[in-house]
């Protein structure tokens, strides 16, 4: 890790990492056969975390593994000692083997059918065997969070139906606050998931919501819900939410995300800097809001049934803010859906054309577009972070969507 690579970004995204991975696997008792970069979280000038799909020969045989590595510019974090630390001169890299993520203490339990069968047995009311619990990873942000789908498959003689739970794996510093948000919303009648189990190692096991995700329903030939219903579910959050910790809106971090995307694609830096200036200048006079907001409201967080909203997911970020933040987040996500066919794209465009005018009557239209553009810039980090095959082209398309929104209001 040379002097020009303080945050480890070059080390962790090039072949320079190969000796580190080989040494970490050898230290664990195996031999690295092959590897490929799977996921990158970049925090320029501060830290980089990456995961790698690997093939490893162990004494018991060959197996596919997921390796995680973190490098920091300013020394270890508190939880780095939970992983293996490898020195390279005066620099260190932290390496772990999934699911032993140093910041997610419950992941090792959540990722194993035997331990989840033990945890879920009291919930379903009968003793589960490990083969009756099928686990599927829904999302994993290394050292941040993970969500797994746990499907319980009862024996025919048990007389109960197949049951689905979602297991949210959280950092210790976030667990209590996220649990509180679920409880506050549920007690007020907001259709957030019920907590089935909360554990000391920071797992929230949630009931499956009814209906279908809006992220699938947006492609239906009939509208999945109305704009008014989307606003209603947000406005139904209790005033108690305003007293919770304030999460800064996405637009507050637009300069950070501009730097992240520019580092991955330097050719976009002039366009991103222009967008950043216009967004910051346009939003500067607007004070922080004091409405109850979701904080990360998009089509993946909403469930619908029979043309109505019936569920609200991922309430981790609920707190005070501006309603425009939530509506802008939804617009941003719908404006950047990837890999649609022509029919799907037409349906999403129709929804945007139908919903945005309604949102314009609820919030300031200029603010709405500038905030949506800021969210889009944050989303532009996604293709590179997830190492999509065509991440450069996808990133350029996402940035163009932000430019189109800003062009409407300047």
C-alpha positions in Angstrom: 0.0 0.0 0.0 2.0 2.9 -1.2 2.0 6.5 -0.1 -0.4 7.4 -2.9 -2.9 4.8 -1.8 -3.7 5.9 1.7 -7.3 4.5 1.6 -6.3 1.2 0.1 -8.5 1.7 -3.0 -5.8 0.7 -5.5 -4.6 -2.2 -3.4 -8.1 -3.7 -3.0 -9.3 -3.2 -6.6 -6.2 -4.5 -8.6 -4.1 -7.6 -8.7 -2.0 -6.1 -5.9 -4.4 -7.7 -3.5 -3.7 -11.3 -4.6 -0.7 -11.9 -2.2 -2.8 -10.6 0.7 -5.7 -12.9 -0.1 -3.4 -15.9 -0.6 -1.7 -15.2 2.8 -5.1 -14.8 4.6 -6.4 -18.1 3.2 -3.1 -19.8 4.0 -3.3 -18.5 7.6 -6.8 -20.0 7.9 -5.4 -23.4 6.7 -6.3 -23.4 3.0 -4.9 -22.7 -0.4 -6.2 -20.0 -2.6 -7.0 -21.4 -6.1 -8.7 -18.4 -7.8 -10.4 -15.1 -6.9 -12.4 -12.3 -8.4 -13.5 -8.9 -7.1 -17.2 -9.0 -6.0 -18.1 -5.7 -4.3 -16.3 -2.4 -3.4 -17.3 0.2 -0.9 -15.1 3.3 -1.3 -14.8 6.1 1.1 -12.1 8.3 -0.6 -9.1 9.3 1.5 -10.5 7.4 4.4 -11.2 3.7 3.8 -12.0 0.9 1.3 -13.8 -2.3 1.9 -14.0 -5.0 -0.8 -15.3 -8.6 -1.0 -13.9 -11.3 -3.3 -15.5 -14.5 -4.6 -12.8 -17.2 -4.1 -12.2 -20.8 -4.7 -10.2 -22.4 -1.8 -8.7 -25.8 -1.3 -9.2 -26.9 2.3 -8.1 -30.1 4.0 -11.7 -31.3 3.7 -12.0 -30.4 0.0 -12.5 -27.5 -2.5 -15.1 -24.9 -1.7 -16.3 -21.5 -2.9 -15.8 -18.7 -0.3 -16.4 -15.0 0.1 -13.4 -13.1 1.5 -13.7 -9.5 2.9 -10.9 -7.0 3.2 -10.8 -3.5 4.7 -8.0 -0.9 4.5 -8.0 2.4 6.3 -6.0 5.6 6.0 -6.1 6.4 9.7 -5.6 3.2 11.7 -7.9 0.5 12.9 -11.5 0.7 13.8 -12.7 -0.7 17.2 -14.0 -3.9 15.6 -11.0 -4.6 13.3 -9.6 -6.9 16.1 -12.4 -9.3 15.4 -10.8 -10.2 12.1 -7.3 -11.2 11.1 -5.0 -8.2 10.7 -2.1 -8.3 8.2 0.7 -5.8 8.1 2.4 -4.4 5.0 5.1 -2.1 6.3 3.4 0.6 8.3 0.0 -0.2 6.9 -2.6 -2.8 7.9 -5.3 -4.7 6.1 -8.2 -6.5 7.9 -9.3 -9.8 6.4 -12.3 -12.0 7.3 -14.0 -15.1 5.8 -17.8 -14.7 5.3 -19.9 -14.9 7.4 -17.5 -13.7 10.2 -17.9 -10.0 9.4 -16.3 -8.0 12.2 -19.0 -5.4 12.3 -22.0 -7.7 12.0 -21.8 -10.1 15.0 -25.1 -11.8 14.2 -24.2 -12.7 10.6 -22.5 -16.0 11.5 -25.7 -17.2 13.1 -28.0 -15.8 10.4 -26.1 -17.5 7.6 -26.3 -21.0 9.0 -29.5 -23.1 8.8 -28.8 -25.0 12.0 -28.6 -21.9 14.2 -31.6 -20.3 12.4 -33.6 -23.5 12.9 -32.9 -23.2 16.7 -33.8 -19.5 16.7 -37.1 -19.9 14.7 -38.4 -23.0 16.4 -40.1 -21.1 19.3 -41.6 -18.6 16.7 -43.3 -21.3 14.6 -44.2 -23.4 17.6 -42.4 -26.7 16.8 -38.8 -27.9 16.7 -37.2 -27.3 13.3 -34.5 -29.3 11.7 -31.7 -27.5 9.8 -33.0 -28.9 6.5 -36.4 -27.2 7.1 -34.8 -23.7 7.0 -33.8 -22.4 3.6 -31.7 -19.3 3.6 -31.1 -16.8 0.8 -29.0 -13.7 0.9 -31.1 -10.7 -0.2 -28.4 -8.1 0.3 -25.0 -7.7 1.9 -23.1 -4.5 2.4 -19.8 -5.7 4.1 -19.4 -4.2 7.5 -22.7 -2.3 7.2 -25.7 -4.6 7.1 -27.2 -7.8 5.6 -30.7 -9.1 5.0 -31.5 -12.8 4.5 -34.7 -14.5 3.6 -35.5 -17.5 5.8 -38.1 -19.9 4.5 -39.5 -22.5 6.9 -40.6 -25.7 5.2 -42.6 -27.7 7.6 -43.1 -31.5 7.3 -46.5 -32.5 5.9 -47.5 -34.0 9.2 -46.9 -30.8 11.1 -50.1 -29.2 9.8 -48.7 -25.7 9.3 -48.0 -23.7 6.3 -44.7 -22.6 4.7 -43.6 -19.4 6.5 -41.2 -16.7 5.4 -39.1 -14.4 7.6 -36.6 -11.7 6.8 -33.5 -11.5 9.0 -32.0 -8.1 9.3 -28.4 -8.2 10.4 -27.3 -5.0 12.0 -24.3 -3.3 13.6 -24.3 -3.0 17.3 -24.4 0.8 17.2 -27.6 0.8 15.1 -29.5 -2.1 16.6 -31.5 -0.4 19.4 -32.5 2.6 17.2 -33.7 0.4 14.3 -35.7 -1.8 16.7 -37.3 1.4 18.3 -38.3 2.6 14.8 -40.2 -0.6 14.0 -42.0 -0.5 17.4 -42.9 3.2 17.0 -44.4 2.7 13.6 -46.2 -0.5 14.4 -47.8 1.0 17.5 -49.1 3.9 15.3 -50.7 1.5 12.8 -48.1 2.1 10.0 -47.8 -1.1 8.0 -44.2 -1.8 8.9 -43.1 -5.5 9.5 -43.7 -7.0 12.9 -40.6 -8.0 14.8 -40.8 -11.8 15.5 -37.4 -12.1 17.3 -34.8 -9.6 18.4 -31.5 -11.1 19.5 -28.5 -10.0 21.6 -26.2 -10.4 18.6 -28.2 -7.8 16.7 -30.6 -9.8 14.6 -34.1 -8.6 13.9 -36.3 -11.3 12.5 -39.2 -9.8 10.7 -42.5 -11.2 9.5 -43.0 -11.2 5.8 -45.2 -8.3 4.6 -48.4 -9.0 2.6 -48.7 -8.0 -1.0 -46.0 -7.6 -3.6 -43.0 -5.3 -3.8 -43.7 -2.1 -5.7 -40.4 -2.8 -7.5 -42.1 -5.6 -9.3 -45.6 -4.1 -9.6 -44.3 -1.1 -11.5 -44.1 -3.3 -14.5 -47.8 -4.4 -14.3 -50.2 -3.4 -17.1 -52.3 -1.6 -14.5 -51.1 1.1 -12.1 -49.9 -0.6 -8.8 -51.2 2.3 -6.6 -51.8 6.0 -6.8 -49.4 8.9 -6.0 -51.8 9.9 -3.3 -51.5 6.5 -1.6 -47.7 6.8 -1.6 -48.0 10.2 0.1 -50.6 8.8 2.5 -48.3 6.1 3.8 -45.6 8.7 4.5 -48.0 11.1 6.1 -49.4 8.3 8.3 -46.2 8.2 10.3 -46.7 9.5 13.9 -45.4 12.8 15.1 -43.2 10.9 17.5 -40.9 10.2 14.5 -39.9 13.9 14.6 -38.2 13.4 18.0 -36.0 10.6 16.7 -32.4 11.1 15.6 -32.2 13.2 12.4 -30.5 11.4 9.5 -29.1 13.9 7.0 -30.9 13.8 3.6 -29.1 12.3 0.6 -28.6 15.8 -0.8 -26.3 16.7 2.2 -23.8 14.1 1.0 -23.9 15.0 -2.7 -20.3 16.3 -2.7 -19.2 13.0 -1.1 -20.9 10.9 -3.7 -19.6 13.2 -6.4 -16.1 12.4 -5.2 -16.8 8.6 -5.1 -18.2 8.5 -8.6 -15.4 10.8 -9.9 -12.8 8.5 -8.4 -14.3 5.5 -10.2 -14.8 7.4 -13.5 -12.6 10.5 -13.7 -14.0 11.5 -17.2 -17.3 12.3 -15.4 -15.8 14.7 -12.9 -16.6 18.0 -14.7 -20.2 17.0 -15.2 -20.5 15.8 -11.6 -19.0 19.0 -10.2 -21.4 21.1 -12.2 -24.4 19.0 -10.9 -23.0 19.2 -7.3 -22.7 23.0 -7.5 -26.3 23.5 -8.9 -27.8 21.2 -6.3 -26.0 22.7 -3.4 -26.7 26.3 -4.5 -30.4 25.6 -5.2 -31.0 23.8 -1.9 -28.9 26.1 0.3 -31.8 28.4 1.3 -34.1 25.5 2.3 -34.0 24.8 6.1 -34.0 21.2 7.5 -37.6 20.0 7.6 -39.5 18.8 10.6 -41.9 16.3 9.0 -41.9 12.6 9.8 -39.9 11.0 6.9 -38.9 7.5 5.9 -35.4 8.6 4.8 -34.9 6.0 2.0 -38.3 5.8 0.3 -38.3 4.0 -3.0 -40.1 1.2 -4.9 -38.2 -1.5 -3.1 -39.5 -0.4 0.3 -43.2 -0.4 -0.5 -45.6 -3.4 -0.8 -48.9 -3.1 -2.7 -52.0 -5.3 -3.1 -55.2 -4.7 -5.0 -54.1 -1.3 -6.2 -53.2 0.0 -2.7 -50.2 0.3 -0.4 -50.1 -2.4 2.2 -46.6 -2.4 3.6 -43.5 -0.3 4.3 -40.0 -1.8 4.6 -36.6 -0.7 5.8 -37.6 1.9 8.4 -34.1 2.1 9.8 -33.7 5.7 8.6 -37.1 7.0 9.8 -36.8 10.5 11.4 -37.4 14.2 10.9 -36.9 15.8 7.5 -38.6 17.2 4.4 -41.3 15.3 2.6 -39.6 16.3 -0.6 -36.6 14.1 0.5 -38.8 11.0 0.4 -40.7 11.8 -2.8 -37.4 12.7 -4.5 -35.8 9.4 -3.4 -38.7 7.6 -5.1 -38.3 9.6 -8.3 -34.6 9.0 -8.4 -34.9 5.3 -8.1 -37.6 5.1 -10.7 -35.5 7.3 -13.0 -32.6 4.9 -12.8 -34.0 1.4 -13.0 -31.5 -0.7 -14.9 -31.8 -3.4 -17.6 -35.5 -2.9 -18.5 -37.0 -4.0 -21.8 -38.9 -1.4 -23.9 -42.3 -2.3 -22.5 -41.1 -2.1 -18.9 -39.4 1.3 -19.6 -42.6 2.6 -21.1 -44.6 1.6 -18.0 -42.1 3.3 -15.6 -42.1 6.5 -17.7 -45.9 6.5 -17.5 -45.9 6.1 -13.7 -43.4 9.0 -13.4 -45.5 11.2 -15.7 -48.6 10.4 -13.6 -47.1 10.6 -10.1 -44.7 13.5 -10.4 -47.4 16.2 -11.0 -49.1 15.0 -7.9 -45.9 15.2 -5.9 -45.4 18.8 -7.3 -48.6 19.8 -5.6 -47.4 18.4 -2.3 -43.9 19.8 -2.2 -41.8 22.5 -4.0 -41.2 21.3 -7.5 -37.7 22.8 -7.8 -36.6 21.3 -4.5 -38.1 18.0 -5.5 -36.0 17.8 -8.7 -32.8 19.0 -7.1 -33.1 16.5 -4.3 -33.9 13.7 -6.7 -30.8 14.6 -8.7 -28.7 14.4 -5.5 -30.1 10.9 -4.8 -29.3 9.8 -8.3 -25.7 10.8 -7.9 -25.6 8.6 -4.8 -27.1 5.7 -6.9 -24.4 6.3 -9.5 -22.0 4.6 -7.1 -23.9 1.3 -7.3 -22.8 -0.2 -10.6 -19.1 0.1 -9.7 -19.6 -0.9 -6.1 -21.4 -4.1 -7.2 -19.0 -4.6 -10.1 -21.7 -4.8 -12.7 -20.4 -6.1 -16.1 -21.2 -2.8 -17.9 -20.7 -0.6 -14.9 -19.2 2.3 -16.8 -22.1 2.6 -19.3 -24.6 2.2 -16.5 -22.9 4.9 -14.4 -23.0 7.3 -17.4 -26.7 6.7 -17.9 -27.4 7.4 -14.2 -25.5 10.7 -14.3 -27.4 11.7 -17.4 -30.7 11.1 -15.5 -29.5 13.6 -12.8 -28.6 16.1 -15.5 -32.0 15.9 -17.0 -33.7 16.7 -13.7 -31.4 19.6 -12.9 -31.9 21.0 -16.5 -35.7 21.2 -15.7 -35.2 23.8 -13.0 -32.2 26.0 -13.9 
